């Protein structure tokens, strides 16, 4: 694993942008695996700025997102599809038809997982962007998720519901279930870029880098990926 430690969130985002921009430059028809959360917002702002100022085109790019809350769709400002449109897609020349997320509103969630797996098997990510949960989850693969899992329906951990409650009006509004790519789908990516900032991620980052490879800390599986880059700020790296 290549590790880059930066002074703060802004420099972490600068470095992340460099990695992402390089992938798109090398292949203007790249498949980008994307993530939600507050961590990638700085990177997304830089991609938007670069498109606006330098004309980098995403016309032929396709995207696949990691996850979505069960029961939420584009009309909800808490859904991940809304988040992606608002924070990235509408700022680029990326056709919405090229973007993919699991459909949280699907009537049959298991069939939706099967659809997403089939899609992913035909669209290998040139790069998969990840954040990390304070309990070491990636996407919504909570501790205990088998490394061989593909897209599945997840019962969210209590700690994840608490962490994510800050983004909802009330804790009881946080959906209890989600659809998530599995660790196998994530590991299938050609390159992985994982970002972390802030002291509340330090323990998870330590487990990711130095801990045993264990399903109890899902991100530790990334130690087995041949091309994984971790970019984190000093606070998140404080236990390394
Ligand atoms: C959610 C998402 C993850 C994300 C994590 C961390 O649980 N499913 O993909 O990495 O939150 O979020 P944040 O970046 O806001 O700390």
Boltz pocket constraint, residues with backbone or C-beta under 6 A from the ligand:
constraints:
  - pocket:
      binder: B
      contacts: [[A, 35], [A, 36], [A, 37], [A, 38], [A, 39], [A, 40], [A, 66], [A, 67], [A, 130], [A, 131], [A, 132], [A, 133], [A, 134], [A, 137], [A, 138], [A, 139], [A, 140], [A, 160], [A, 164]]
      max_distance: 6.0
